[in-house]
Amino acid sequence: MRLNLNLRQLEVIVGVAEAGSFRAAARQLGISQPALSRTLRMAEQALGARLFDRDTRRVAITPAGQELLHIARRVLRDFDSALSELGHFMQGFSGQVSVAALPSMNVALLPSAIAAFRHQHPQVEFKLQELAADALLAAVEEGRADFGLCAKPAPDKRLRYQPLQDDPMMLVCREDDPLATRASVPWSVLAERPCVSVQPGSSIRQIVDGVVLRKRLALRTAIEAPSVAACCALVKEGLGIVALPRLSLGLADMRGLAAVSLVQPTAYRSVGVVTRIGRTLAPASLAFVKILVEREPSREAVALIQIQERDDGSA
């Protein structure tokens, strides 16, 4: 037989048993004495048994009441514990954060951000995926990742992009190259030397091709490589120079190489967070995205913040 009792009735039973009187129990529970008596009476009707013997002087728990008291305390204790766990989840202190990231983001951005996040959220678990741009966007859209860390994608009605950081383009050369001693070099030097290039389709190649087109440079591409690490290895062997984003250099063995800022123009790869429009992130994921955004906002992110402040009238 299933007994139809609710949590409020269990609280009243425990309250009366511990206080020893209806008046004291009602005061501790913050309800009126008539309301308490009514709640207790409904519980007794549901059970078909008297829970307390009472007269004008005292309240005594019955055998049925004593048996239920143990169960009521356990149920209330478990309920409080479950609510505490839910509270931790809602505050972002528990749960799982699933991130899909480009290889350079997994090396350059995520480790330090996770370490900072873990100081305040030690119980949160992380699931990291390393994917190329197209596969990354698909993972976010299909829900296989909470969000992605990547270069700014093409506008998409299903995805939202939030900028995090401006990743400056650098010229990578051998450390014994005369260019290595300079503070910066113009993009035009790429037209003066054999060049190593990342294969088409990558966010890096799009930036390089865009600058080359605007500057009307004629590059002598010595070889196309499938990865940043391969590009740098080819440069190290004297096969050319290469333009790469600064954050990507963590993927390569830079011993024997130098990275010099590229100017005229100064070009950046915007990197940020991609989420699926209409999907609500779990509190832990939202808290981690906030950590990422606050660590080093890009020029675009700062501009968005300033626009929002003006809209709010707080600028």
SULTAWO-V696601 format. One record per backbone hydrogen bond with DSSP energy under -1.0 kcal/mol. NH is the residue of the N-H (numbers start at 1). CO is the residue of the C=O. Records with the same first field share a line. If there is no record, write none. Layout:
BEGIN
NH->CO  CO
END
This chain:
BEGIN
5->3
10->6
11->7
12->8
13->9
14->10
15->11
16->12
17->13
18->14
19->15
20->16
25->21
26->22
27->23
28->24
29->25
31->26
36->32
37->33
38->34
39->35
40->36
41->37
42->38
43->39
44->40
45->41
46->42
47->43
48->44
49->44
53->60
55->58
60->53
62->51
66->62
67->63
68->64
69->65
70->66
71->67
72->68
73->69
74->70
75->71
76->72
77->73
78->74
79->75
80->76
81->77
82->78
83->79
84->80
85->81
86->82
87->83
88->84
89->85
90->86
91->87
92->89
93->88
97->125
99->127
100->147
101->129
102->149
106->102
107->103
108->104
109->105
110->105
113->109
114->110
115->111
116->112
117->113
118->114
120->117
121->117
124->121
125->95
127->97
129->99
131->101
136->132
137->133
138->134
139->135
140->136
141->137
142->138
144->139
145->139
146->98
147->98
148->274
149->100
150->272
152->270
160->275
162->273
164->271
165->271
167->269
169->267
170->244
171->260
172->242
173->258
175->256
177->174
180->177
181->178
182->179
185->261
187->263
189->186
190->187
191->188
192->189
195->220
196->241
197->223
199->225
202->199
206->202
207->203
208->204
209->205
210->206
211->207
212->208
213->209
214->210
215->211
217->212
222->195
223->195
225->197
231->227
232->228
233->229
234->230
235->231
236->232
237->233
238->235
239->234
241->194
242->172
244->170
246->168
249->246
251->248
252->249
257->254
258->173
260->171
262->169
263->185
269->167
271->165
272->150
273->162
274->148
275->160
277->158
279->276
286->282
287->283
288->284
289->285
290->286
291->287
292->288
293->289
294->290
295->291
302->298
303->299
304->300
305->301
306->302
307->303
308->304
309->305
310->306
311->307
312->308
314->309
END
